[in-house]
Amino acid sequence: MKPWKTLIAGTCVAAALPVTAAYADGMGAEGVARASQLVMAPDLQSKERTSKGFSLIRAGRPQQAIAEFDAVIAAADRQYSGDPRPRLCARDEATARQFAGPGKEPVMIDPAVCDAHFGKGFALIDLGKGNLAEGELRRAIELAPYEAHYVNEYAELFKSRREWQKSHDLFARAWAIVDKDKSGPDAKVAARALRGMGYTQIGLGRLDDAERLFRQSQEYEPDSKAAHFELSHIARKKAIGS
């Protein structure tokens, strides 16, 4: 299965951050008005273009998909040009402040922008341009560092390159931030992070650790064929001593 078939578009929930007194201090009325304009509600056109981009990827037209994603990204770059605040596709103000860093005033942006970087990354992978894809996927998790499915997909890129430790560390990051409710909506995302860590542990020759992770993943996705296959593969490797 190609990675893009697992895409979950539009998972960020947009909300507007107020222009706080700390940020507004010294800006003047014109500056405050401009900052207020930079914190806007989700743009319907951007959402539609991003959705169209994912549809084009599924239809095997990655180059056309990139054009849609680029339009969304370019519109955001124009909208926030000159704004020094860190950009985040954050769920709420508290989340934005947590990930912006100490003393930094974040601005919450349209979640379609995060999905556009994410989708462009996979369109580039389909075109065989993994090096360019890496930058887009990295940008997606910079803008939405709490979205575990973004991190999982970024980890997959390094897994495909057999960069086991880097891939493992990213899957571990996804596991650290994902909701671990076994009956919740992110259960399969959690299972995938565990399977990803397990797969990289096989690559690193740590079969006991890999087996433990795949079995743990089954607690979140009991019917996973991937976990069942890898556990059988580990058993065979142990049986022949490799």
PyMOL commands that set and color helices and strands:
alter all, ss='L'
color gray80, all
select helices_A, chain A and resi 3-6+21-24+28-38+44-58+62-79+93-100+111-126+130-143+148-160+164-177+187-203+207-218+225-240
alter helices_A, ss='H'
color red, helices_A
select strands_A, chain A and resi 87-88+107-108
alter strands_A, ss='S'
color yellow, strands_A
deselect
rebuild
show_as cartoon
